[in-house]
Every structure is written in C-alpha cells, then in structure tokens.
Amino acid sequence: MTREEIHGLMEFIKSERRKWEDRPEDWRWSVVVAINNVAKRFAKNDERIQAIRADEHTGRGSCSVVDECFDDAEIWYALEDDGADTINKAIRWAYEEEQINIDQACDKRWGEDDDPELERAREWDAVENLRKAKLEEPDDRIPCEYREEDKR
C-alpha cells in the first residue's frame, strides 16, 4: 500500500462510517491490520517521529503520554491525521498531546495547592513557555490553576 492508499482508507473510514460499519467484521479487521502494518513501515524512517522520540520533554525516557502510550505507528497515524507534515508541527502535536493529558489530570485533582497534578502542570507550563519562546509562538493557554472549573 502507498501513502495515498492509506489516506484514502483513513478518509473512507471517517466519512463513510455507515458503509464502514456495514462491512463484515473480518474485512474491517483486515483493513485496520493493513493500515497498522503500513504505518509501521512508514514510521520506521519518519524524521518527524525520530524528532519526537529525541525531544527531551516528549521523547524516550520523558514519561510523557506520547512516550508511554504511543508506539511509532500510532504516532505516524496521528501525525498524518492531524496534517503535521513538518518536524515542527510534529513536535507541536506531541506537546499538545501532553498538554491535553495534563489538563485532564488537572480536571480530576483534589483541589489542594500541592496536588501532584498541579505541580506537573506548573512544570509543563515552564517547558511550554520555553518552547514557545524558541519558536516565537504566542502563549494563548490558560494555566491550570486559573481555569474557571477550579474556582468552584
């Protein structure tokens, strides 16, 4: 399968959900396995994935959600799905995934000032600010401790 064929299958699954669900389960499973096998092949030499894995905050040994929960094929698929076609966009995607994970943890915290989730959010805010300063991106996020949900 080529990259274009994979994109065609991905679009078919997204846009033609009813047709997808009407197919026999063994056919659907074979498509998923084929996509995963091709994703593994493309991921093996993908510079975007190598950059994510080499990043000190999202890469190997960082204990980030991308490091712990995504294999290379899943990262490749997510990057393709997200349209992250450059290394910078791929790194941004990895940081956004980590931010989502931290935000979800903050949503479930007890509410104490020394919650580990809040400490992790503060550490991550410092990392994000440094990254954005390097890339000259605006800081448009609301820090975890200042969100409306936490004021209740």
N, C-alpha and C positions, 0 to 999 in steps of 0.2 A: 504494500500500500504506500502511496505517496502522501506527502503532507496535505495536498489538496483534497485527496480522497478522505483523509481523516477529518478535515474541516467540513467536508460535505456531510459525513456521517454525524458529526457533532451538531451541525445545523439541523439536520433531519430530526435528530432526537429532540432538540429544543423546540423546533417549530411545528413538527408533525406529531405531537405527543400522542394523540388518539391513534394515528396509524402505527406508531411505535408500540403502543400498548396492545394493539390488536394482533401484532405478530406473535408467532409461537414463542414460548419462553426459551426454548433451546436456540432459536435464531437470535433472539435478543442477547442471550448469554454469549453466543459466539461473536457477536459484534463487539460487545464490551471487552472480551478477551483479545480480539484483534486490535482494538484501539489501544488497549494497555500494552500489548506487545510492540506495536509501532511506537508508542510513546516512549517505551524503554529504549528502543533503538535510537530515536531522535535525541532523547535526554542524555545519552551516554557522552556525546561530544558537544553538547549545547553550552556555549560560553555563558549564557545567562544563568544557567543552573550552577556552573562552576563558580561564578561570581557570588551567587547567593551562598553557596556552601563555604566559600572562602571568607565571607564577611564575618567580622568578629562578633556582631550582635545577633545575627540570624543564622550563621553557618554552623559547621560542625563544632560540637562542644559548647555551644552557647546556651543550651537548654531552652531555646525559643520554641514556639509552636511549630515553626517550619522545620527546625532541626529534629524535633522529637516526633512529629506526627505525619510528615510528608515524605514519601520516597521520591526519587528523581522523576519517575514517570508521572506522578501526581502533580509535581511542581510544573513539569512541562505542559501538561494538560491545562492546568490553571493559568499559566502564562499565556498559552495560546488562546484560551477562552477569554482572558482579560485584555488581549491585544497588546501585551507587554513585549514589544519586538526589539527592544534595546536593553543593554545591560542596566542602564539607569532606571528604566521602567521596571525591570525585573526586581532590582533591589528595592525600589519603592513598593512594589507589590508585597515583597516579603515583610517589609516594615509595617505596611498596612495590615497584613495578617496578624502580626504580633500585636499591633495596636488594638485590633478587634478582640483578640484573646484577653488582653489586659483590661479593656473596657468591660467585657463580660464578667471578669473576675471582680472588678470594682462594683458592678451592679449587684453582686451577691455578698458583698462583705458585711461584717457585723456593724460597722459604723464607728469603731474606735479609731483614734488618731494614730495608733501604732499597728494597725492591721497590716499583715504581710502584703496583701493585695495593693494597699495604698502605697506602701514603701516601694513595691515593684513599679507601680505607676509613676511615682516620682523619679525613680531611676531611669525609667524609659523616657519620660519627658526630657530629661537631661540629654539622653542619647539622641532623641529626635531633634532637639534644638541644635545640637552639634551637626547632625547630618544635614538639616535644612540650611544651616549657616554655610556649610560647604557648598551646597547646591543652590544657595540663594533662593530658597523657597519660602513663601510666607508661612508663618505659624498660625494656622486657622483652626487648630483644635482647641477644645475647651479642656483644661486639665481635669483629671478625675475628681479631685476634691471640690471642684466648683460647679459641678453639674447640678441641675435642679433636683434630680432624684435624691441626691444626698442631703438636701436641706429638709426633707420631711422627717 
